[in-house]
């Protein structure tokens, strides 16, 4: 696969160790492992990590040294496949159930593009992530481009995503795209029910890929919370309907997804 018209860092999954690239996994899954591998190399003894949307498994948690503390949050106990969530606490990125300046590292694997589905604004979520990070700590937020989720991500609209980053709180350390020179281009948006014309009118992309946004917290001046986050009631907003999710992309995509469902028997999901 190749990544065209990308003005930031690019890393090749093919150059990573065999424990990172798994031939039985998809390009996207291996890219997430590569991003986690890069983070693992930065974490030092005695530090702590929180993983946002950790789900039922975590490559990073499974590979961390024993002297590094890991916490995870997610919005469910059990996933759609019946697998038990490994989260140490139930919680949302809108209200992370930990105190201010608590973590050295924040990780979110393929989570950011879905925050809007729970009524969470990206700018608010980034502010909440900053709150639980210590000054000088980093957030590693990886997400797919040209695949699924919020329109910014399906359209590969990096410019709009970056405008949501508060420059008084964050310094952008790196923006990394992961390719795999040993694999064919991956038109993943088709599997997720998006027509080529919708995706490629924004950018003539030839492949879906994963991006890792690395942010460093440079100030604690805006850290605040009205009550102790460890003791407040859990407040998780309900997931929006598939209809509303499709409608965020416009009438054209909504009609396309309905057509796939009625005529082809496909829901347009992952």
Helices and strands as residue ranges (DSSP letters): E 9-12, G 13-15, H 27-40, E 48-52, H 59-63, E 69-74, E 89-90, E 103-109, G 112-118, H 122-132, E 133-145, H 151-154, H 158-162, E 170-179, H 188-191, H 196-200, E 209-217, H 242-247, H 251-259, I 260-264
